[in-house]
């Protein structure tokens, strides 16, 4: 059996960065990381990430807007 370690993510309300990595974005959106990667690849999801050195960075403001959470 595989055990997973619990990751701690900054609550979206307390996030000060403008963009976050795929793992915390997926956690906040209640989606799997691979779902967000598919959105980025096919460019058909509700959010568009930017690419920084080949890595995805998801805009916090857009995540908040999508979830209906005030900044």
Beta strands, then each sheet from edge to edge (+ up, - down):
strand 1: 19-20
strand 2: 50-52
strand 3: 55-59
sheet 1: 1+ 3- 2+
end
